Structures are given as structure tokens and as C-alpha cells.
Amino acid sequence: MDYRDIRFNQTKKYLYVTAMGWPTDKHLIIKSLAKDNPYFKKRISQVHLLGYGKLKTRQTTEGLLVELPQPVNQIAPVLRISK
């Protein structure tokens, strides 16, 4: 498994995304959250890395592009997405 393997959980308020590793170039693409995805029509307002803070993102037709910080450990990054 690596950063391309992604798991999802959700509550009424948030969508949680766990990547099973850190990308070497610090850019994570979540294809399931692409701009034109008919199964995810909500607007993404903020993305936070748990234990870190708010991240820069851009939602495109390719997916949600997330700029991650330099990893400080080997724990899988977990994103909290406000929808």
C-alpha cells in the first residue's frame, strides 16, 4: 500500500480521508473528489491535516489536489474535509 490507496469515513459534518502513505512530492490527488463527480456534489470549503492544520487545495476535474507538509513520522496522513 502507498499514498494512492485512500480510505474514507464520514460524519454528518466532515469527510475524513486517510492516505495509506505520504507522497514523495508532497502532492496528494484524491480522484474520488473531482469537481465533476456526480456522486460527490458538495462544495469543499476547507481541508485540515489532523495534528497539523489547514492545507492548500484545489478541486479540479482530475481530483482534489492537496499540498501536504513534509512528513514528520510514518503515520498515515488523515485529512478532515469540511463540506
Helices and strands as residue ranges (DSSP letters): E 6-10, E 14-19, E 27-30, G 31-33, E 46-49, E 53-54, E 56-59, E 64-67, E 78-82
